[in-house]
Amino acid sequence: MIDIKELESLRQDFLLACQDEEKFISQEQVLDSAAQYMLDSKIIDTEEFSSSYLLREPEKLKINAYLINDSGERLQVFIIDESHLKANGTDDYVCTQRVDYEVQFNRALNAVKYAIDGTLSKMTQLSDPIGVLANLLRSEDGFSQIDVVEIILISLTATASKRQANVIPKDIYFGDEKLTVSRGETKKDLLVVRTLVNLNFFHKVMASNTSNVPLVIDFDKTFNRNISVLKAASSDNFHSYLCVFDAELVADIYKRYSSRLLDRNVRSFLGLQGKNKGMRETMRLEPERFIAYNNGLTITATDMDLKKTKSGFSIGSLTDFQIVNGGQTTATIYFSRKDGIDVSKVSVMAKINVVRDLKTKEVDTLISNISQFSNTQSLVTPIDLRSRNKELVELKKLSGSVVTPSARKWFFERSRGEYSTAMKLAGSKGAGRFKRDQPKERLFTKDQLAKAYMSWGDEPWFVKLGGGKIFRKFLEKISTSPESENSVKINRDFYEILVGKIILVNTLTSIYGVGKKSMGQLRSAAVPYSMALLYMHSDGSAQADKFNFLRIWQEEKIPQDLHEFCIQVLILANSLLKQYSKSDDVPQYSKNIELWLDIKKSPEVKKFFSEPASQRLINKYCC
């Protein structure tokens, strides 16, 4: 059971990590720090937020940022609870009532409603940070595109109940609701989902010690269904069931949980092309035959609520629900229904595999094998996305053994919470030395190292996708076979160059800044685009690293002249992102290769890097 003192300690660590040089805690930094936990739990697919700060106290409106998922139907709105960003006593941050959070959720929901009916656009200008989102939500495109609004409240509070003199942590869950919106005579229901990200949540992610927090789907409570199943096989640790899902339920499940269903699925949604287009045509022309033509779904879980019925068995809920084969089928059914195709006569066969009483590593291995061997319809690369990937294990060993010139180490946190655990294991006597030898500012996660590694290249638009996509591509690049011409050797040189890239990315991020002192609202795009501009003019074909990252490793920082040059590159990138974007939503448009192609061949870039001062500096730092 969680102890309230653990949450208090976690809160203090979180607040300390979010402080700037003047010990001010910015809401942008709170969002950045929370993003890593949300990525681990698959609440978000990427940390590449669009900043859209809105605060209007009279109308009780607030939004900090938003995300729109790749397929465009899910809007995630983020709100920071600013009333709990100070380090006060226990009672100040312990919440026992649901209403404490509902007040905050409603500020964001009210802002969404104001945007949809056009009121927010009248209150603000397009140039305001909230302007792009306000415009989208009142537009015809926004009306047809968005089906789900998920409000994510980030609050440095703990939910608990008080029993006599004891304060006991507990979780508080919030039900979904429907918001009816209209355009002319056309109406639709938006699904409004409330997600609380607080100290209880952070602790749960750290305690899971894996790359995900289990997704629990309660068919009974959430969808008012019980799934009739046939028991197909059983062993000490493995049970298999067969069942039939109606397509309406499949679409509803995808609508509610989106990509969280596909955490271990080896392929993301490929769109309505190829085989997916064929599925769509079957649903439209021969819906009753879909179950015969389609391979169905393969689902894994680690626990279940199994009920005995008169006719056999039914499942009320599944814990750690994952669709490991059939992700294309699931998404195609959803988008076909969204486009007006009647799926009421469509059924889908499903195999549910429940793995029990195994250690985490054994569960991961078994589910990974089910995922790989079930996906036979198209080529799948068997990349292990979890933290036990052998290349990541080797990097972890290097981070524990390679000492910097100043006799310190960088800490590679393969799994969330490893740093805190290591510090606790050092004990009260060794904690001071641990912090001195491996300070928290030298910590990097697997997502951060993937982004730093991939930023040094010619695909800043792809880096902007962030999350699982960039992590998968990173692993594919470093997991090449030894016989391959482009094989990557995970050795000390690789590690030191990698840390040099991390230092460069961190420096660019710091230079850009956050809040009122920042260059603007495009940091998440300006940093990878700046890295790509430096790469393009210092590394050429990139057959090998020509840029002297080893010097950065040795000096453990960016030299002053390079630091000044990076400022100019960031200013250039920030300006060109706005100049060449063909959309008002620059952060979203920066995910398109077209923007990068326009920028890299622009006369402004050619002029900047052809100047003698630029040439001298590039030559100085190239091997």
C-alpha positions as CSV (number, residue, x, y, z in Angstrom):
1,M,0.0,0.0,0.0
2,I,1.2,3.5,-0.8
3,D,2.3,5.6,2.2
4,I,1.3,9.2,2.2
5,K,4.9,10.1,3.1
6,E,6.1,8.4,-0.1
7,L,3.8,10.7,-2.1
8,E,5.0,13.7,-0.1
9,S,8.7,12.8,-0.9
10,L,7.7,12.3,-4.6
11,R,6.1,15.7,-4.6
12,Q,9.1,17.5,-3.2
13,D,11.4,15.8,-5.8
14,F,9.0,16.7,-8.6
15,L,8.8,20.4,-7.5
16,L,12.6,20.5,-7.2
17,A,13.0,19.2,-10.7
18,C,10.6,21.8,-12.1
19,Q,12.5,24.8,-10.6
20,D,14.4,27.1,-12.8
21,E,17.6,29.0,-11.8
22,E,15.6,31.5,-9.8
23,K,13.7,28.6,-8.0
24,F,10.5,29.6,-9.9
25,I,8.2,26.6,-10.8
26,S,6.9,27.1,-14.3
27,Q,3.8,25.4,-15.5
28,E,5.5,24.5,-18.8
29,Q,8.2,22.6,-16.9
30,V,5.6,20.8,-14.9
31,L,4.0,19.7,-18.1
32,D,7.4,18.6,-19.6
33,S,8.2,16.6,-16.5
34,A,4.7,14.9,-16.3
35,A,5.0,14.1,-20.0
36,Q,7.5,11.3,-19.4
37,Y,5.2,9.6,-17.0
38,M,2.3,10.0,-19.4
39,L,4.4,8.5,-22.2
40,D,5.3,5.5,-20.1
41,S,1.6,4.9,-19.3
42,K,0.6,5.4,-22.9
43,I,-1.9,8.2,-22.0
44,I,-0.1,10.2,-24.7
45,D,1.7,9.0,-27.9
46,T,4.1,11.9,-28.0
47,E,5.3,14.8,-25.8
48,E,5.2,17.2,-28.7
49,F,2.5,19.5,-27.3
50,S,1.1,22.5,-29.0
51,S,1.3,25.4,-26.5
52,S,-2.0,27.2,-26.2
53,Y,-2.0,28.9,-22.8
54,L,-5.3,30.4,-21.9
55,L,-6.4,31.8,-18.6
56,R,-9.5,33.9,-18.1
57,E,-10.6,34.0,-14.5
58,P,-14.0,35.7,-14.9
59,E,-15.3,33.0,-17.2
60,K,-13.3,30.2,-15.4
61,L,-11.4,29.1,-18.5
62,K,-8.0,27.5,-18.6
63,I,-5.9,25.5,-21.0
64,N,-2.1,25.0,-21.0
65,A,-1.5,22.9,-24.1
66,Y,-3.1,20.4,-26.5
67,L,-2.3,17.4,-28.7
68,I,-4.2,15.9,-31.6
69,N,-3.4,12.3,-32.4
70,D,-2.0,11.2,-35.7
71,S,-5.4,10.0,-37.1
72,G,-7.0,13.3,-36.0
73,E,-10.1,12.1,-34.1
74,R,-8.8,12.6,-30.5
75,L,-8.1,16.0,-29.0
76,Q,-6.1,15.9,-25.7
77,V,-6.3,19.1,-23.7
78,F,-3.9,19.7,-20.8
79,I,-4.5,21.8,-17.7
80,I,-2.1,22.4,-14.9
81,D,-3.5,22.9,-11.4
82,E,-1.6,26.0,-10.5
83,S,-3.0,26.2,-7.0
84,H,-0.7,23.4,-5.8
85,L,2.7,24.4,-7.1
86,K,4.2,25.5,-3.8
87,A,5.9,23.3,-1.3
88,N,3.6,23.6,1.7
89,G,2.4,21.3,4.4
90,T,0.7,17.9,4.0
91,D,-2.9,19.2,4.2
92,D,-2.3,21.6,1.4
93,Y,-1.9,19.0,-1.3
94,V,-4.0,16.1,0.0
95,C,-7.4,16.0,-1.6
96,T,-10.2,13.8,-0.4
97,Q,-13.1,15.1,-2.5
98,R,-13.9,14.5,-6.1
99,V,-15.2,18.1,-6.4
100,D,-11.6,19.4,-5.8
101,Y,-10.7,18.1,-9.2
102,E,-14.0,18.6,-11.0
103,V,-13.6,22.4,-10.6
104,Q,-10.3,22.2,-12.5
105,F,-11.6,19.8,-15.2
106,N,-14.5,22.2,-15.8
107,R,-12.2,25.1,-16.5
108,A,-10.8,23.2,-19.5
109,L,-14.2,21.9,-20.6
110,N,-15.7,25.3,-20.5
111,A,-12.9,26.6,-22.7
112,V,-13.6,23.8,-25.2
113,K,-17.3,24.7,-25.2
114,Y,-16.5,28.4,-25.7
115,A,-14.2,27.4,-28.6
116,I,-16.8,25.1,-30.3
117,D,-19.6,27.7,-30.3
118,G,-17.2,30.5,-31.5
119,T,-17.3,32.6,-28.3
120,L,-13.6,32.0,-27.6
121,S,-12.6,33.3,-31.1
122,K,-14.4,36.5,-30.4
123,M,-12.6,36.9,-27.1
124,T,-9.1,36.3,-28.5
125,Q,-7.1,36.8,-31.6
126,L,-5.6,34.2,-34.0
127,S,-2.1,35.3,-32.9
128,D,-2.9,34.4,-29.3
129,P,-1.5,31.0,-28.2
130,I,-5.1,29.6,-28.0
131,G,-6.1,31.1,-31.4
132,V,-5.3,28.1,-33.5
133,L,-7.2,25.6,-31.3
134,A,-10.1,28.0,-31.0
135,N,-10.2,28.3,-34.8
136,L,-10.1,24.5,-35.3
137,L,-12.8,23.7,-32.8
138,R,-15.3,26.1,-34.4
139,S,-14.5,25.1,-38.0
140,E,-16.2,22.5,-40.2
141,D,-13.0,20.4,-40.2
142,G,-12.9,20.3,-36.5
143,F,-16.5,19.4,-36.3
144,S,-16.1,16.4,-38.6
145,Q,-12.6,15.4,-37.5
146,I,-12.8,15.3,-33.6
147,D,-14.8,12.6,-31.9
148,V,-13.1,12.5,-28.5
149,V,-12.0,15.3,-26.1
150,E,-9.8,14.0,-23.4
151,I,-9.1,16.6,-20.6
152,I,-5.9,15.7,-18.8
153,L,-5.5,17.4,-15.4
154,I,-2.0,17.6,-14.0
155,S,-2.1,18.2,-10.3
156,L,0.7,17.8,-7.7
157,T,-1.8,16.6,-5.2
158,A,-2.5,13.2,-3.6
159,T,-6.0,11.7,-3.5
160,A,-6.6,10.1,-0.2
161,S,-9.3,9.3,2.4
162,K,-9.1,10.2,6.1
163,R,-9.9,7.6,8.6
164,Q,-9.7,8.9,12.1
165,A,-6.1,10.2,12.4
166,N,-4.8,8.3,9.3
167,V,-4.5,9.6,5.8
168,I,-4.7,6.7,3.3
169,P,-4.0,7.2,-0.4
170,K,-6.7,6.1,-2.8
171,D,-7.6,6.6,-6.5
172,I,-10.4,8.7,-7.7
173,Y,-11.9,7.9,-11.1
174,F,-14.0,10.1,-13.3
175,G,-16.8,8.9,-15.6
176,D,-17.1,9.8,-19.2
177,E,-19.8,12.0,-20.6
178,K,-21.2,13.1,-24.0
179,L,-21.2,16.6,-25.3
180,T,-23.7,17.2,-28.1
181,V,-22.4,19.7,-30.7
182,S,-24.0,20.9,-33.9
183,R,-23.3,22.5,-37.2
184,G,-26.5,23.7,-38.9
185,E,-28.9,20.8,-38.7
186,T,-26.1,18.2,-38.2
187,K,-25.5,17.0,-34.7
188,K,-22.9,14.7,-33.2
189,D,-21.9,13.5,-29.7
190,L,-18.3,14.2,-28.5
191,L,-17.0,11.7,-26.0
192,V,-15.5,13.7,-23.1
193,V,-12.9,11.8,-21.1
194,R,-11.4,13.1,-17.8
195,T,-7.9,11.8,-16.9
196,L,-6.3,12.7,-13.6
197,V,-2.5,12.8,-13.5
198,N,-1.4,13.4,-9.9
199,L,1.0,12.0,-7.3
200,N,-0.9,8.7,-7.0
201,F,-0.5,8.3,-10.8
202,F,3.2,9.2,-10.8
203,H,3.8,6.7,-8.0
204,K,1.9,4.0,-9.9
205,V,4.1,4.5,-13.0
206,M,7.3,4.3,-11.0
207,A,6.1,1.3,-9.0
208,S,5.2,-0.6,-12.2
209,N,8.9,-0.7,-13.1
210,T,7.9,-1.5,-16.7
211,S,7.3,0.4,-19.9
212,N,3.6,0.6,-19.3
213,V,0.9,0.9,-16.7
214,P,-1.8,-1.8,-17.3
215,L,-4.9,-0.8,-19.1
216,V,-8.1,-2.2,-17.5
217,I,-11.1,-2.4,-19.7
218,D,-14.4,-3.0,-17.8
219,F,-16.9,-4.1,-20.4
220,D,-19.6,-4.2,-17.8
221,K,-19.3,-0.7,-16.4
222,T,-17.9,1.2,-19.4
223,F,-19.8,-0.4,-22.2
224,N,-22.7,-2.1,-20.4
225,R,-21.6,-5.5,-21.9
226,N,-20.5,-8.9,-20.8
227,I,-18.5,-10.9,-23.3
228,S,-19.6,-14.5,-23.8
229,V,-16.5,-16.7,-24.2
230,L,-15.7,-20.3,-24.9
231,K,-12.7,-21.7,-23.0
232,A,-10.3,-23.1,-25.6
233,A,-7.2,-24.1,-23.6
234,S,-5.8,-23.9,-20.1
235,S,-2.5,-24.5,-18.3
236,D,-0.9,-23.3,-15.0
237,N,0.0,-19.9,-16.4
238,F,-2.0,-19.5,-19.5
239,H,-5.7,-19.6,-20.4
240,S,-7.1,-19.0,-23.9
241,Y,-10.7,-18.1,-24.7
242,L,-12.6,-17.6,-28.0
243,C,-15.4,-15.1,-28.5
244,V,-17.1,-12.9,-31.1
245,F,-17.2,-9.1,-30.8
246,D,-19.7,-7.1,-32.7
247,A,-18.1,-4.3,-34.7
248,E,-20.0,-1.6,-32.8
249,L,-18.3,-2.6,-29.6
250,V,-14.9,-2.8,-31.3
251,A,-15.4,0.8,-32.6
252,D,-16.5,2.0,-29.2
253,I,-13.5,0.5,-27.5
254,Y,-11.1,2.1,-30.0
255,K,-12.9,5.4,-29.6
256,R,-12.5,5.3,-25.9
257,Y,-8.9,4.1,-25.6
258,S,-7.3,4.8,-29.0
259,S,-3.7,3.8,-29.3
260,R,-3.5,2.6,-25.7
261,L,-5.0,-0.6,-27.0
262,L,-2.1,-1.2,-29.3
263,D,0.8,-0.7,-26.9
264,R,2.4,-4.0,-27.8
265,N,1.1,-4.2,-31.3
266,V,4.1,-4.3,-33.6
267,R,2.5,-2.1,-36.3
268,S,0.7,1.2,-36.0
269,F,-2.4,2.0,-38.0
270,L,-1.5,2.0,-41.7
271,G,-4.5,4.0,-42.9
272,L,-7.3,3.0,-45.2
273,Q,-5.1,1.6,-47.9
274,G,-4.1,-1.9,-49.1
275,K,-5.6,-4.7,-47.0
276,N,-7.4,-2.1,-44.8
277,K,-9.2,-0.8,-47.9
278,G,-10.3,-4.3,-48.6
279,M,-11.7,-4.7,-45.1
280,R,-13.6,-1.5,-45.5
281,E,-15.1,-2.7,-48.8
282,T,-16.2,-6.0,-47.2
283,M,-17.9,-4.1,-44.4
284,R,-19.7,-2.0,-47.0
285,L,-20.7,-4.7,-49.5
286,E,-20.7,-8.0,-47.6
287,P,-20.8,-7.2,-43.9
288,E,-22.1,-10.7,-42.9
289,R,-19.0,-12.3,-44.5
290,F,-16.5,-10.1,-42.7
291,I,-16.0,-12.7,-39.9
292,A,-15.2,-15.3,-42.5
293,Y,-12.7,-13.2,-44.5
294,N,-10.9,-11.6,-41.6
295,N,-8.3,-13.2,-39.3
296,G,-9.8,-11.5,-36.3
297,L,-8.2,-10.1,-33.1
298,T,-5.6,-11.6,-30.8
299,I,-5.8,-10.0,-27.3
300,T,-3.6,-10.5,-24.3
301,A,-4.3,-9.8,-20.7
302,T,-2.8,-10.5,-17.3
303,D,-6.0,-10.9,-15.3
304,M,-9.7,-11.1,-15.9
305,D,-13.1,-11.1,-14.3
306,L,-14.6,-14.4,-15.4
307,K,-18.2,-15.2,-14.6
308,K,-20.0,-18.6,-14.9
309,T,-23.3,-18.3,-16.8
310,K,-26.0,-20.8,-17.8
311,S,-24.5,-21.2,-21.3
312,G,-20.8,-21.1,-20.3
313,F,-18.6,-18.2,-19.3
314,S,-18.5,-14.4,-19.7
315,I,-15.8,-11.8,-19.1
316,G,-16.7,-8.7,-17.3
317,S,-13.2,-7.0,-17.4
318,L,-9.7,-7.6,-18.6
319,T,-6.5,-6.2,-17.0
320,D,-3.5,-5.2,-19.1
321,F,-5.7,-5.4,-22.2
322,Q,-3.7,-5.3,-25.4
323,I,-4.6,-6.0,-29.0
324,V,-1.3,-7.7,-30.2
325,N,-2.7,-8.7,-33.6
326,G,-5.7,-7.0,-35.3
327,G,-4.8,-3.4,-34.7
328,Q,-5.4,-2.7,-38.4
329,T,-8.8,-4.4,-38.2
330,T,-9.8,-2.4,-35.0
331,A,-8.9,1.0,-36.4
332,T,-10.4,0.3,-39.8
333,I,-13.7,-0.6,-38.2
334,Y,-13.7,2.6,-36.2
335,F,-12.9,4.9,-39.1
336,S,-15.3,3.1,-41.5
337,R,-18.1,3.7,-39.0
338,K,-17.0,7.3,-38.6
339,D,-17.2,7.7,-42.4
340,G,-20.8,6.5,-42.3
341,I,-20.5,2.8,-43.2
342,D,-23.1,0.7,-41.4
343,V,-21.1,-1.8,-39.3
344,S,-24.1,-3.2,-37.3
345,K,-24.0,-6.5,-39.2
346,V,-20.3,-6.9,-38.9
347,S,-18.8,-9.4,-36.4
348,V,-15.2,-10.1,-35.5
349,M,-13.6,-13.3,-34.1
350,A,-11.3,-12.8,-31.2
351,K,-8.9,-14.9,-29.2
352,I,-8.2,-13.8,-25.7
353,N,-5.0,-15.0,-24.0
354,V,-4.8,-14.5,-20.3
355,V,-1.3,-14.8,-18.8
356,R,-1.1,-15.3,-15.0
357,D,1.3,-16.0,-12.2
358,L,4.5,-15.2,-14.2
359,K,7.3,-12.8,-13.4
360,T,7.2,-9.5,-15.4
361,K,10.1,-10.6,-17.7
362,E,8.4,-13.9,-18.5
363,V,5.1,-12.1,-19.2
364,D,6.9,-9.7,-21.5
365,T,8.6,-12.6,-23.3
366,L,5.4,-14.6,-23.8
367,I,3.4,-11.6,-24.9
368,S,6.2,-10.5,-27.2
369,N,6.2,-13.9,-28.8
370,I,2.4,-14.0,-29.2
371,S,2.6,-10.5,-30.8
372,Q,5.4,-11.5,-33.2
373,F,4.0,-14.9,-34.2
374,S,0.4,-13.7,-34.5
375,N,1.4,-11.0,-37.0
376,T,1.8,-13.0,-40.2
377,Q,-0.1,-10.9,-42.7
378,S,2.8,-8.6,-43.5
379,L,6.5,-8.3,-42.6
380,V,7.2,-7.4,-39.0
381,T,10.6,-6.6,-37.6
382,P,10.9,-8.3,-34.2
383,I,12.2,-5.2,-32.3
384,D,11.8,-5.4,-28.5
385,L,10.4,-2.0,-27.5
386,R,10.6,-2.6,-23.8
387,S,13.5,-1.6,-21.5
388,R,15.0,-5.1,-21.6
389,N,16.1,-4.7,-25.2
390,K,19.7,-5.9,-25.3
391,E,21.1,-2.7,-26.8
392,L,19.4,-0.7,-24.0
393,V,20.9,-3.1,-21.5
394,E,24.3,-2.5,-22.9
395,L,23.8,1.3,-22.7
396,K,22.7,0.9,-19.1
397,K,26.0,-1.0,-18.3
398,L,28.0,1.8,-20.0
399,S,26.2,4.5,-18.0
400,G,27.1,2.7,-14.8
401,S,30.8,2.3,-15.7
402,V,31.9,5.2,-17.9
403,V,33.2,8.2,-15.9
404,T,33.2,11.7,-17.3
405,P,36.4,13.8,-17.1
406,S,35.1,15.5,-14.0
407,A,34.8,12.0,-12.3
408,R,31.0,11.9,-12.6
409,K,28.5,9.6,-14.4
410,W,25.4,10.1,-16.5
411,F,22.5,8.0,-15.3
412,F,20.5,6.2,-17.9
413,E,17.0,5.5,-16.5
414,R,15.8,2.5,-18.6
415,S,12.6,2.3,-16.5
416,R,10.7,5.1,-14.7
417,G,11.8,5.4,-11.1
418,E,15.2,3.7,-11.4
419,Y,17.1,6.9,-10.3
420,S,14.9,7.2,-7.1
421,T,15.3,3.5,-6.4
422,A,19.1,3.7,-6.8
423,M,19.3,6.7,-4.4
424,K,17.2,4.8,-1.8
425,L,19.5,1.8,-2.1
426,A,22.5,4.1,-1.4
427,G,21.0,4.7,2.0
428,S,21.0,7.8,4.1
429,K,24.8,7.7,4.3
430,G,25.4,7.2,0.6
431,A,22.7,9.4,-0.8
432,G,24.8,12.5,-0.7
433,R,27.6,10.9,-2.6
434,F,25.2,9.3,-5.1
435,K,23.7,12.8,-5.9
436,R,27.2,14.2,-6.2
437,D,28.5,11.5,-8.5
438,Q,25.3,11.1,-10.6
439,P,23.4,14.4,-10.2
440,K,19.8,14.4,-11.5
441,E,20.6,16.9,-14.2
442,R,22.7,14.2,-15.8
443,L,19.8,11.8,-15.9
444,F,18.3,10.8,-19.3
445,T,15.4,8.4,-20.2
446,K,15.2,6.1,-23.1
447,D,12.8,8.5,-24.8
448,Q,15.3,11.4,-24.4
449,L,18.2,9.4,-25.7
450,A,16.1,8.2,-28.7
451,K,15.2,11.8,-29.5
452,A,18.8,13.1,-29.1
453,Y,20.2,10.3,-31.3
454,M,17.6,10.7,-34.0
455,S,17.7,14.6,-34.0
456,W,21.2,14.4,-35.4
457,G,20.0,13.7,-38.9
458,D,17.9,14.8,-41.8
459,E,14.4,14.0,-40.4
460,P,13.4,16.7,-37.9
461,W,9.8,16.4,-39.0
462,F,9.9,12.7,-37.9
463,V,11.6,13.6,-34.6
464,K,8.6,15.9,-34.0
465,L,6.3,12.8,-34.0
466,G,8.1,11.9,-30.7
467,G,6.9,9.1,-28.4
468,G,6.8,5.5,-29.7
469,K,7.4,6.3,-33.3
470,I,10.8,7.9,-32.7
471,F,11.7,5.3,-30.1
472,R,11.0,2.4,-32.5
473,K,13.0,4.0,-35.3
474,F,15.9,4.5,-32.8
475,L,15.9,0.9,-31.8
476,E,15.7,-0.2,-35.4
477,K,18.8,1.8,-36.2
478,I,20.9,0.6,-33.2
479,S,19.6,-3.0,-33.4
480,T,21.2,-3.9,-36.7
481,S,22.9,-7.3,-37.0
482,P,26.7,-7.4,-36.7
483,E,27.0,-8.6,-40.3
484,S,25.1,-5.5,-41.6
485,E,27.2,-2.8,-43.4
486,N,25.5,-0.2,-41.2
487,S,25.8,-2.2,-38.0
488,V,26.1,-0.1,-34.8
489,K,28.6,-1.0,-32.1
490,I,27.3,-0.2,-28.7
491,N,30.7,0.6,-27.1
492,R,32.3,3.4,-25.1
493,D,32.9,5.6,-28.2
494,F,29.2,5.3,-29.2
495,Y,28.1,6.1,-25.6
496,E,30.3,9.2,-25.3
497,I,29.2,10.6,-28.7
498,L,25.6,9.8,-27.7
499,V,26.0,11.8,-24.4
500,G,27.5,14.6,-26.5
501,K,24.3,14.7,-28.6
502,I,22.2,14.7,-25.4
503,I,24.2,17.7,-24.1
504,L,23.7,19.6,-27.4
505,V,20.0,18.9,-27.4
506,N,19.7,19.9,-23.7
507,T,21.6,23.1,-24.4
508,L,19.4,24.1,-27.4
509,T,16.3,23.4,-25.2
510,S,17.7,25.5,-22.4
511,I,18.6,28.4,-24.8
512,Y,15.2,28.4,-26.3
513,G,13.6,28.7,-22.8
514,V,10.1,28.4,-21.6
515,G,7.4,30.8,-20.6
516,K,7.9,34.6,-20.8
517,K,11.6,34.3,-21.2
518,S,11.4,31.9,-24.2
519,M,12.0,32.7,-27.9
520,G,8.4,31.7,-28.6
521,Q,6.0,28.8,-28.6
522,L,7.9,26.5,-31.0
523,R,10.6,25.0,-28.8
524,S,9.6,21.3,-29.6
525,A,10.0,22.0,-33.3
526,A,12.9,24.6,-33.2
527,V,15.3,22.2,-31.4
528,P,15.2,19.2,-33.8
529,Y,15.1,21.6,-36.8
530,S,18.2,23.4,-35.5
531,M,19.9,20.0,-34.9
532,A,19.1,19.0,-38.5
533,L,20.4,22.3,-39.9
534,L,23.7,21.8,-38.0
535,Y,23.8,18.2,-39.1
536,M,23.2,19.1,-42.8
537,H,26.0,21.6,-42.9
538,S,28.5,19.7,-40.8
539,D,28.0,16.1,-41.5
540,G,27.0,15.8,-45.1
541,S,26.2,12.2,-46.1
542,A,26.5,11.1,-42.4
543,Q,28.5,8.0,-43.2
544,A,30.2,8.7,-39.9
545,D,30.0,11.4,-37.2
546,K,32.1,14.3,-38.4
547,F,31.0,16.7,-35.8
548,N,33.2,16.6,-32.7
549,F,30.8,15.3,-30.1
550,L,33.7,13.8,-28.2
551,R,34.9,17.4,-27.5
552,I,31.5,18.2,-26.0
553,W,31.8,15.0,-23.9
554,Q,35.2,15.9,-22.7
555,E,34.3,19.5,-21.8
556,E,30.9,18.3,-20.5
557,K,29.2,21.4,-22.0
558,I,28.9,23.4,-25.2
559,P,32.0,25.7,-25.7
560,Q,31.1,29.3,-25.6
561,D,31.6,30.1,-29.3
562,L,29.4,27.1,-30.2
563,H,26.9,28.2,-27.6
564,E,26.6,31.6,-29.3
565,F,26.3,30.0,-32.7
566,C,23.5,27.7,-31.4
567,I,21.5,30.8,-30.4
568,Q,21.7,32.2,-33.9
569,V,20.7,28.8,-35.4
570,L,17.7,28.6,-33.1
571,I,16.6,32.1,-34.0
572,L,16.9,31.2,-37.7
573,A,14.9,27.9,-37.2
574,N,12.2,29.6,-35.1
575,S,11.8,32.2,-37.8
576,L,11.7,29.8,-40.7
577,L,9.2,27.5,-39.1
578,K,6.7,30.3,-39.0
579,Q,7.7,31.7,-42.4
580,Y,7.4,28.5,-44.3
581,S,4.5,26.8,-42.5
582,K,1.4,26.4,-44.7
583,S,-0.8,26.1,-41.6
584,D,-1.5,28.4,-38.7
585,D,-0.9,25.4,-36.4
586,V,2.9,25.5,-36.9
587,P,3.7,22.7,-34.2
588,Q,1.4,20.3,-36.1
589,Y,2.6,21.3,-39.5
590,S,6.2,20.8,-38.4
591,K,5.5,17.1,-38.5
592,N,5.3,17.2,-42.3
593,I,8.4,16.5,-44.4
594,E,7.3,19.3,-46.8
595,L,8.1,22.0,-44.2
596,W,11.6,20.6,-43.7
597,L,12.2,20.4,-47.5
598,D,11.1,24.0,-47.9
599,I,13.3,25.2,-45.0
600,K,16.5,23.2,-45.9
601,K,16.5,24.6,-49.5
602,S,15.5,28.1,-48.5
603,P,17.7,31.1,-49.4
604,E,17.8,32.1,-45.8
605,V,19.5,28.9,-44.8
606,K,21.9,29.1,-47.7
607,K,22.9,32.6,-46.8
608,F,23.3,32.0,-43.1
609,F,25.6,29.0,-43.5
610,S,27.6,30.4,-46.4
611,E,28.7,33.4,-44.2
612,P,32.4,33.2,-43.3
613,A,31.7,33.3,-39.6
614,S,29.4,30.3,-39.9
615,Q,31.9,28.4,-42.1
616,R,34.7,29.0,-39.6
617,L,32.8,27.7,-36.7
618,I,31.4,24.6,-38.5
619,N,35.0,23.8,-39.7
620,K,36.3,24.2,-36.1
621,Y,33.9,21.6,-34.7
622,C,34.1,19.1,-37.5
623,C,36.7,16.3,-37.3
